[in-house]
Structures are given as structure tokens and as C-alpha cells.
């Protein structure tokens, strides 16, 4: 990921089983631990766990991004979004 603007970026991760987001080689978000995050209250069909973290990024710097997802049974649901005040992507 190469930000087009410098500043704080919020990363949002939702997974029904287990997902981990590594950013810049460091674990940023982890839905695998049962004692962190909040349950998704608007997810009727796919209940799961939501995680959010905010970090400050520099404009034009390439950051390695890796998302690992694990599904135990059923349909796999894993969503990653990031946003700033002006940019939204997924």
C-alpha cells in the first residue's frame, strides 16, 4: 500500500472466524483472539468479530500489507477496509 496523503489511516477488519493483518511487517489487527474486539451487531447472516486500528502513514511510502484469513466451516467472510478523512478503499 502506498498512501496518496500523509496522516492517520484507520484499518477495519471483519472476519467470521480468524484473520490477521500484518502492516509493515508487524501484526496490526488480529481477530483470532477471543478476548479482543467487539461482536458485529449488524451481522445477521455472518456473525463475527470486528477490529479497528489507526496508524499514521507517510505520503508516497510503500508499506507491505498482508492479510491472512482462516475458515473453519461454512462460508468464508473476511473484509478489510481502510480510510482517512478523504480516502476510502477496500
N, CA, C and O of each residue as an XYZ file, in Angstrom:
360
protein
N       0.846     -1.164      0.000
C       0.000      0.000      0.000
C       0.897      1.235      0.000
O       1.848      1.324      0.777
N       0.582      2.188     -0.883
C       1.317      3.441     -0.935
C       0.328      4.596     -0.759
O      -0.400      4.926     -1.696
N       0.289      5.211      0.416
C      -0.674      6.283      0.677
C      -0.472      7.480     -0.260
O       0.655      7.854     -0.585
N      -1.578      8.058     -0.677
C      -1.539      9.253     -1.508
C      -1.528     10.527     -0.663
O      -1.255     11.616     -1.169
N      -1.824     10.380      0.617
C      -1.804     11.501      1.556
C      -1.164     11.038      2.855
O      -1.304      9.879      3.244
N      -0.461     11.942      3.525
C       0.099     11.638      4.839
C      -0.969     11.856      5.907
O      -1.871     12.677      5.740
N      -0.856     11.115      7.001
C      -1.780     11.316      8.113
C      -2.283     10.016      8.686
O      -1.789      8.944      8.336
N      -3.271     10.103      9.574
C      -3.820      8.900     10.201
C      -4.705      8.108      9.239
O      -5.531      8.671      8.522
N      -4.513      6.804      9.243
C      -5.337      5.881      8.460
C      -5.962      4.888      9.433
O      -5.282      4.326     10.292
N      -7.259      4.683      9.286
C      -7.967      3.698     10.103
C      -8.127      2.417      9.294
O      -8.568      2.449      8.145
N      -7.769      1.305      9.894
C      -7.916     -0.005      9.267
C      -9.020     -0.757      9.994
O      -9.038     -0.820     11.223
N      -9.943     -1.328      9.219
C     -11.107     -2.029      9.760
C     -11.068     -3.458      9.238
O     -10.987     -3.679      8.030
N     -11.124     -4.424     10.140
C     -11.062     -5.840      9.767
C     -12.257     -6.564     10.357
O     -12.517     -6.471     11.557
N     -12.990     -7.290      9.511
C     -14.094     -8.135      9.965
C     -13.871     -9.542      9.445
O     -13.584     -9.737      8.264
N     -14.003    -10.520     10.324
C     -13.870    -11.923      9.923
C     -14.810    -12.767     10.770
O     -14.987    -12.505     11.960
N     -15.409    -13.774     10.158
C     -16.311    -14.638     10.920
C     -15.550    -15.738     11.661
O     -16.085    -16.329     12.599
N     -14.342    -16.013     11.264
C     -13.557    -17.000     12.004
C     -12.251    -16.362     12.486
O     -12.171    -15.919     13.632
N     -11.257    -16.313     11.651
C      -9.956    -15.838     12.110
C      -9.246    -15.097     10.981
O      -9.145    -15.600      9.862
N      -8.751    -13.887     11.289
C      -7.987    -13.122     10.311
C      -6.942    -12.284     11.046
O      -7.173    -11.807     12.157
N      -5.798    -12.119     10.404
C      -4.720    -11.308     10.953
C      -4.191    -10.394      9.859
O      -3.922    -10.836      8.742
N      -4.045     -9.109     10.193
C      -3.495     -8.138      9.262
C      -2.100     -7.742      9.722
O      -1.910     -7.253     10.836
N      -1.124     -7.963      8.836
C       0.251     -7.523      9.074
C       0.489     -6.286      8.230
O       0.205     -6.280      7.033
N       1.009     -5.241      8.849
C       1.252     -3.985      8.154
C       2.681     -3.551      8.434
O       3.065     -3.363      9.589
N       3.460     -3.393      7.385
C       4.864     -3.029      7.570
C       5.637     -4.100      8.317
O       6.606     -3.799      9.014
N       5.210     -5.359      8.176
C       5.887     -6.471      8.834
C       5.466     -6.711     10.279
O       5.939     -7.659     10.905
N       4.588     -5.874     10.818
C       4.123     -6.006     12.205
C       2.644     -6.373     12.221
O       1.877     -5.945     11.359
N       2.252     -7.174     13.218
C       0.835     -7.513     13.358
C       0.077     -6.274     13.836
O       0.361     -5.729     14.903
N      -0.886     -5.843     13.031
C      -1.669     -4.654     13.365
C      -3.031     -5.027     13.939
O      -3.467     -4.447     14.934
N      -3.703     -5.991     13.318
C      -5.031     -6.427     13.766
C      -5.084     -7.948     13.790
O      -4.505     -8.619     12.935
N      -5.796     -8.487     14.796
C      -5.882     -9.938     14.931
C      -7.267    -10.297     15.464
O      -7.607     -9.943     16.593
N      -8.058    -10.990     14.670
C      -9.388    -11.412     15.115
C      -9.377    -12.838     15.663
O     -10.435    -13.384     15.976
N      -8.212    -13.441     15.782
C      -8.125    -14.831     16.229
C      -8.268    -14.965     17.746
O      -8.699    -16.010     18.234
N      -7.913    -13.926     18.490
C      -8.027    -13.977     19.946
C      -9.467    -13.683     20.349
O     -10.052    -12.698     19.897
N     -10.033    -14.523     21.188
C     -11.443    -14.389     21.567
C     -11.690    -13.234     22.533
O     -12.833    -12.802     22.681
N     -10.666    -12.729     23.183
C     -10.876    -11.728     24.226
C     -10.668    -10.288     23.760
O     -10.637     -9.382     24.593
N     -10.525    -10.050     22.448
C     -10.337     -8.691     21.939
C     -11.364     -8.374     20.867
O     -11.952     -9.284     20.282
N     -11.584     -7.112     20.609
C     -12.538     -6.708     19.584
C     -13.959     -6.724     20.111
O     -14.200     -6.968     21.293
N     -14.891     -6.460     19.218
C     -16.299     -6.442     19.582
C     -17.073     -7.306     18.611
O     -16.678     -7.457     17.455
N     -18.163     -7.869     19.070
C     -19.018     -8.647     18.186
C     -19.718     -7.730     17.193
O     -20.007     -6.575     17.506
N     -19.983     -8.230     16.024
C     -20.649     -7.440     14.984
C     -22.146     -7.489     15.230
O     -22.767     -8.542     15.083
N     -22.732     -6.352     15.605
C     -24.151     -6.333     15.958
C     -25.057     -6.263     14.738
O     -26.245     -6.565     14.849
N     -24.537     -5.873     13.578
C     -25.351     -5.748     12.369
C     -25.191     -6.937     11.422
O     -25.609     -6.862     10.267
N     -24.600     -8.013     11.887
C     -24.285     -9.142     11.012
C     -25.226    -10.303     11.317
O     -24.910    -11.163     12.139
N     -26.368    -10.326     10.662
C     -27.346    -11.383     10.908
C     -26.904    -12.704     10.274
O     -26.974    -13.756     10.910
N     -26.451    -12.647      9.026
C     -26.099    -13.861      8.302
C     -24.709    -14.363      8.661
O     -24.480    -15.571      8.718
N     -23.782    -13.446      8.903
C     -22.397    -13.821      9.177
C     -21.915    -13.170     10.462
O     -21.235    -12.145     10.410
N     -22.249    -13.737     11.615
C     -21.721    -13.166     12.850
C     -20.203    -13.318     12.879
O     -19.671    -14.299     12.360
N     -19.520    -12.381     13.467
C     -18.067    -12.448     13.506
C     -17.492    -11.405     14.430
O     -18.183    -10.891     15.310
N     -16.222    -11.090     14.232
C     -15.518    -10.150     15.083
C     -14.984     -8.989     14.248
O     -14.481     -9.181     13.141
N     -15.102     -7.795     14.791
C     -14.656     -6.575     14.138
C     -13.466     -6.010     14.922
O     -13.486     -5.967     16.152
N     -12.447     -5.585     14.204
C     -11.260     -4.955     14.809
C     -10.975     -3.655     14.081
O     -11.254     -3.528     12.889
N     -10.413     -2.680     14.804
C     -10.066     -1.392     14.202
C      -8.782     -0.894     14.832
O      -8.569     -1.031     16.037
N      -7.925     -0.311     13.999
C      -6.684      0.303     14.487
C      -6.382      1.518     13.613
O      -6.697      1.526     12.423
N      -5.779      2.531     14.199
C      -5.408      3.729     13.464
C      -3.908      3.942     13.590
O      -3.354      3.888     14.688
N      -3.251      4.186     12.453
C      -1.822      4.467     12.445
C      -1.552      5.644     11.512
O      -2.323      5.905     10.589
N      -0.458      6.343     11.758
C      -0.074      7.476     10.927
C       0.892      7.007      9.849
O       1.893      6.352     10.140
N       0.582      7.351      8.597
C       1.385      6.932      7.452
C       1.952      8.149      6.730
O       1.416      9.253      6.829
N       3.034      7.931      6.007
C       3.680      8.980      5.227
C       3.271      8.881      3.765
O       3.122      7.778      3.238
N       3.090      9.997      3.117
C       2.717     10.053      1.709
C       3.835      9.473      0.840
O       5.007      9.802      1.020
N       3.457      8.606     -0.104
C       4.399      8.070     -1.078
C       5.287      6.947     -0.599
O       6.078      6.421     -1.382
N       5.186      6.562      0.656
C       5.990      5.459      1.188
C       5.229      4.148      0.970
O       4.054      4.053      1.322
N       5.885      3.143      0.395
C       5.256      1.835      0.160
C       5.331      0.998      1.436
O       6.418      0.713      1.938
N       4.167      0.607      1.953
C       4.076     -0.234      3.151
C       3.607     -1.620      2.746
O       2.583     -1.741      2.073
N       4.332     -2.684      3.140
C       3.852     -4.036      2.846
C       2.602     -4.344      3.670
O       2.536     -4.033      4.860
N       1.630     -4.949      3.033
C       0.351     -5.280      3.643
C       0.075     -6.752      3.380
O       0.121     -7.197      2.233
N      -0.213     -7.516      4.441
C      -0.511     -8.945      4.291
C      -1.720     -9.285      5.150
O      -1.745     -8.991      6.346
N      -2.717     -9.904      4.536
C      -3.920    -10.328      5.246
C      -4.005    -11.846      5.193
O      -4.023    -12.436      4.113
N      -4.056    -12.470      6.355
C      -4.199    -13.923      6.447
C      -5.577    -14.234      7.009
O      -5.951    -13.707      8.057
N      -6.340    -15.087      6.325
C      -7.683    -15.467      6.766
C      -7.762    -16.980      6.923
O      -7.146    -17.727      6.164
N      -8.527    -17.421      7.918
C      -8.709    -18.841      8.177
C     -10.192    -19.118      8.377
O     -10.857    -18.419      9.143
N     -10.707    -20.118      7.703
C     -12.109    -20.502      7.803
C     -12.195    -21.920      8.361
O     -11.516    -22.823      7.871
N     -13.036    -22.122      9.396
C     -13.176    -23.453      9.969
C     -14.250    -24.268      9.267
O     -14.030    -25.430      8.926
N     -15.420    -23.657      9.050
C     -16.524    -24.379      8.411
C     -17.501    -23.347      7.843
O     -17.619    -22.241      8.371
N     -18.190    -23.706      6.781
C     -19.190    -22.811      6.206
C     -18.587    -21.790      5.265
O     -17.489    -21.972      4.738
N     -19.327    -20.712      5.067
C     -18.890    -19.650      4.158
C     -17.793    -18.809      4.803
O     -17.848    -18.492      5.992
N     -16.808    -18.461      4.005
C     -15.713    -17.619      4.494
C     -16.094    -16.152      4.339
O     -16.537    -15.725      3.273
N     -15.916    -15.385      5.415
C     -16.145    -13.946      5.382
C     -14.929    -13.259      5.985
O     -14.583    -13.480      7.146
N     -14.288    -12.426      5.177
C     -13.115    -11.683      5.631
C     -13.095    -10.366      4.853
O     -12.941    -10.368      3.632
N     -13.250     -9.250      5.556
C     -13.310     -7.947      4.903
C     -12.294     -7.010      5.531
O     -12.167     -6.935      6.753
N     -11.574     -6.300      4.679
C     -10.611     -5.301      5.123
C     -10.925     -3.986      4.425
O     -11.056     -3.935      3.202
N     -11.042     -2.928      5.213
C     -11.251     -1.584      4.689
C     -10.247     -0.663      5.363
O      -9.856     -0.889      6.508
N      -9.834      0.376      4.646
C      -9.040      1.412      5.288
C      -9.567      2.759      4.843
O     -10.132      2.893      3.758
N      -9.376      3.753      5.691
C      -9.934      5.056      5.375
C      -9.130      6.172      6.036
O      -8.442      5.970      7.036
N      -9.243      7.342      5.442
C      -8.779      8.593      6.035
C      -9.978      9.523      5.976
O     -11.089      9.087      5.672
N      -9.769     10.776      6.258
C     -10.858     11.721      6.139
C     -11.290     11.952      4.711
O     -12.407     12.410      4.473
N     -10.404     11.635      3.723
C     -10.701     11.935      2.326
C     -10.714     10.701      1.431
O     -11.270     10.752      0.334
N     -10.118      9.593      1.867
C      -9.953      8.420      1.009
C     -10.622      7.219      1.671
O     -10.464      7.001      2.873
N     -11.370      6.441      0.887
C     -11.929      5.184      1.386
C     -11.654      4.103      0.352
O     -11.915      4.291     -0.837
N     -11.130      2.980      0.804
C     -10.797      1.893     -0.106
C     -11.118      0.574      0.563
O     -11.247      0.503      1.785
N     -11.247     -0.485     -0.250
C     -11.390     -1.837      0.308
C     -10.917     -2.858     -0.647
O     -10.962     -4.051     -0.348
